[in-house]
Amino acid sequence: MIIPPRILIIDDVIDNIRVAMNILKERNYDFSFASNGEEAMQLIQDESGRFDLILLDIMMPRMDGFEVCSQLKANPLTRQVPIIFLTAKVDIDSISKGFELGGVDYITKPFHANELLARVKTHVDLHLAKEILKQHSIDLQKQAQHEQMRLLSELEENQKEIIYILTELMESTSDETGKHIRRVSETSALLAKYHPALNDDDVDVIFHAAPMHDIGKMTIPREILHKPGRFSPEEYEIMKAHAGNAYNLLKLSNRKYIKGAAIIAHEHHEKWDGSGYPRGLKGPEIHLYGRIVALADVFDALSHTRRYKEAWTMEQVINYIKEHCGTHFDPELVGIFLEHIDEFTEIAQIK
């Protein structure tokens, strides 16, 4: 259904309103009218400014047409509605003031019917065209935003797929198991969830990036990686290189999951007191992502059987983490861990 353009006529002389309506009715406009400025402003407020043109007299009691125009142009709802002054005032000062206040046209009484028809049609058509263009622009912006979000989502899914593939590869070449990787991911995300400095996006990044914490082990010679006994000092130095190797592999990406994985792989062996590796970072110098995965990784490693050790009891694990609070681990994270120990213990039971 085509909605006819809406025209508001404001004049304190009812006969003038009737004349204008009789001339314009052949154009199938929808008319409203007001006989003074206050009535007009109330009507416009009730209609939320939904008019396509206003015909406005100047000489009215209490609130003249100039004041009505000023208020309409100051209101965001009515600022774009075209106003044609339809008045008997023909002096140059009034005409100039009308245009200065934002009027689009100025018709003096008495006027010819064809003149009124032509000027009203011109400004109504212009206004409707602007509205169509504005809506078209909004629609294009929405389409662009939707497409941008779709592409971003696709890129993020691609990152997750790459992480999954690399994690599978890591399982086949190192001593990491899929269950360990999953538990570290869950534990890290839970620590992030309760940390006051992190938001839901951080939790999501940590959950998907934490599985890459030891991806650098793929660069370590197999005979060292799978050595059954203790490392020699030389072998240990080679082993420690996996953190820096992983960072060099991942650091060129600006995508959030890969970027998060680079940080975690590089810094999850750093210790709060500065005695960790590869850079000997201390305290808050260590990225929070790295501090979180450091605690999650040790918690899971101690809780489960490894090639070189038996699983510790949960009491032993908790005591170890308490003893190394402020040396190995971030004290704030240890506090979160202990406060929600039941939830972390539940994750440790994933087999």
N, C-alpha and C positions, 0 to 999 in steps of 0.2 A: 504494500500500500504506500502510495506517495503522500508524504506529509506536506501540506501547503506551508509556505513561508509565513512566519508569524510577525505581525507588525503591531507595534504599540503606538497609539496616538495620544499625545499629552497636550491638552488645550483647555483653558478655563471657560471657553465659549462652546457650548454643546453643538450649536449649529455648524461651527467650523469643523468639528469632528465628523458630523454627518456628511458634510460636503466632501471631505477627504475620503471617507469610506465609500460614498456613492461613486466617486471617480475611480477608485482603485478596485472595486468589487469585481470588475470584469476579469481581473488577473487571478482570481481564486486565491486571494490571500486570507489568512486567518487573523482577525482583528481583536485587539484588546484596547481599552481606552481608560484614561484617567483625566479628571477635571482640575487637578492641581498637583503640585510637586510632591507633597507628602503622600497623597494617594498613589501617585506613580511609583514612588520609592517602595511603598509597602507591597504593591502589586508585583514589582520586579523581584522583591525579596521572596514573596510567596511562590513565584514561578522560577526561582533560582536563576534568574537572568536569562532564561531561555527565549530570547527574541532575536529575530534576524534583521530587524530595522526598527528605529524609533524616530517618529516624526514629533518634533518638540517645539512648542511655542515658547517665546521668551517672556512676554509680559504676562505674568501670573502673580496673584497675591501671595504673600508670605515667602514662598520659595520660588524665585524666578527660574527661567529655563537655563540660564548660565550656571546657577548653583546645582540644578539637577544634573547637568552635563558634567560638572566637576566631580560630583559624587559618583556618577556612573563610571567615569574614567579612572577613578581612584580604586574602584572595586574590581578585583581580578575576575570575578564572574561576569562582569558586564563591560570590561575594558575594550573588548574586541567588537562589541555590537555597534554597527554604524549608526550615527545620529545625523539626521537632516533637520536643520532649523527651519521651521515653517512659520514665518512671523511677518508682522506689518512693520517692523523696525527696519528701515532701509539706510540708516546712516552708516558711513564707512567704519566708524569705531565699533559698532555692534557687529557688523559683518566680520571685521578682523578678529574681534574677541571670540566670536563663534568658532572660527577656524583654529585660533590659538588654543582653545579649550579642548579641541579634538573632534569637532564636527567634520563630517565628510562633505557636506554640501549645505547651501544656504538658499532657501527659496522665499522670495518676498510675496506677500499678499497685496493685491489679488494676483492669482497665478492662473495660467491656462491649464486645462485638464491634461492636454498632451504633454506639457512640460512636467507635471507631477508624475504622470504615468512613466515617462521615459527615465526620469532621474531615480525614481523609486526602484524601477526594474534594474537599472544599472547597478545600484548599490546593493540590492538584494542578491543579484547574480554574483557580484564580486565577493560578497560575504559568504555565500554558500560555496563558492569555488575555493575560498581560503579554508573553510571548514573541511572540505573534502581533501584538500592537500594536507592539512594538519593531521587528519585521521590516517591518510595514506602514509605519512611520515611516521606516525606512531606504529602503524602496522609493520612497516619496514624495519623499524627499530626492534620490535618484538621478534620478528622473523630472524633478524641478525643475532639477537641475543640468544634465541632458541638454537640457532645453528652453532653459535659459539659454544654454548653449553653442551651440545651434542658432540662436537669435535673434542672438547675438553674431556668429556666422559669417555669417549673412545680412546683418547690418548692415555688416560688413566688406566683403563682396562688393559691396554697394550702393555703398560708398565707392569701391572700385576702379573700378566702372562709371562713377561720376560723374567720377573722375579721367581715365578713358579718353576720355569724351565731351568734357571740357574740353580735353584734350590734342589731340584731333582738331580741335576748334574753333580752338585756338591755331595749329596747323599751317596752317590755311587763312587766317589773318588776320595772321600775323607771318612773320618770316624764319627761324623755327625749322623744321627738318625732322624727320620721324619718326625717321630714322636717328640724328640728333644726340641727340634725346630718349632713344632707347633706349641709346645709348652712354653718355650721362651717367648714366643709371639704373644700368647695369651697372658702370661705373667707381666710382660712389658706393657701391654695395653691396659691392664688393670692398674698398674702403678701410675701410668699416665692419666688414667681416668680420675684418680683421686688426688692428683697433683694440682694445686690451685693455680699454677702458672700456665697450665695447658688447657686447650679447648678440644672440642670433638674432632676437629680436623687433625690436630696433633695425635690424638688417640688412633685415628684411622691410619695416619702415616706410619706411626710406630708399629701398629699391628701388622701392616703389610711389608714394612722395611726390615723389621727385626729378624726375620728368617735369613737375611743376608749377612748376619753379623760375622760369620766365619767364612764368607765366600772366598776370601783370600787364601784359604788353605789349599785351594785347587792349584796354587802356584808353588806349593812346597813339594820337594821330591818325595815320592811315595815311601821310600825306605826310611825317611825321617818321620814322616807323618804317621806311619804305622809301626814305628819302633816299639817293641813291647816293654823295654826298660826305660830308665831315666835318660834324658838327653845329656850329651856332653855340652860344655859351655859353647862350643862352636855350633853344635846342632841347635841349641836353644836360640842362638842369635838368628840362625836361618829360620827357625820356626816363628820367631817374633816378627819376621818381615812380612808375614801374611796380612797384618793390619794395614801397613803402608801400601802393600801391593794391591789390596782391595780398593783402597782410596784412589790410587792412581788409575785403576780400571774404571771407576764409577764417577770420578770428580767432574768430568766434562759435561755431565747432564744437568740441566736446570729443571727437569721434571721432578715433582715433589717427592714421589716415592723413591726414585733412584737417588735423588739428592739426600733424602733421609737415610737411605741404605749406606751411602758413602760415609756420612757422618758416623753412623753406628759402627760400621766395620772398622773405621779408623780409630775410634775413641773408646770402644767398650772394654779395652784392656788397660785404660788409664785408671789410676787410683786417686782417691780423694787427697791423700797426703803427698802426692807427686811422685810416688815410687813406681808407677806403672809405665807402660810403653804404648806406642813407639816414641812419644815426645816428652814424656815426663810432665804432663799437664797436672795442675793442682787445683783442687776445689772447683769453684765456679768457672775456671778456665776450661774445664771439660764440658762439652755440650750436654745439656740435660738429657737428650736422647741417648748419648753414650753412657751417662751415669745410670740411667734406668736399665738399659740392657746389661750393663755390668752386673748389677744386682740380680737381675732375672737369670742370667746365664750361670752364675755361680750357684744360685739357689737350686736350679734344676740339675746342674752337674753333681752337686753334693747329694741330692735326693735320690739319685739313680745310679745303678751299676754302670761302670765304664770298664773298658778293656783293662785299665790299670788300677781299678779300685772297686770295692763293694759299695753298695748304697749305704748312706748314713741314716740313722734314725732322724725323724723330724725334730726331735729335741736337740740332737747334736747340730743339725743344720741351723736351727734358730739360734742356738748359743754361739755358733761360729759367726753368724751375721751380726749378732749383738757385740761380740768381742772385736769385730773389725769395723764397727761403726766409727766414722771419723778418720779411719786410716785407709781402708780399701773403699768403703761405701759412703755415699752422701748421707749424712745424719737425717736429713728431712725425709729421704726415701726410706730409710730404715724405720723411721717413725710410722710412715704410711704402711709399710710392710707388716709391722707388729700390730698395728691397730686393726688391720683386716686379715690377720693371719689365717683365719678359717677359709677365706676365699682363695688365698694363695695355696693353702694345703690341698684344697679341692682340685686345683689345676695340676698340682704335682701328682695326683693320683691318676691322671690320664695315661692309659697304657697303650 
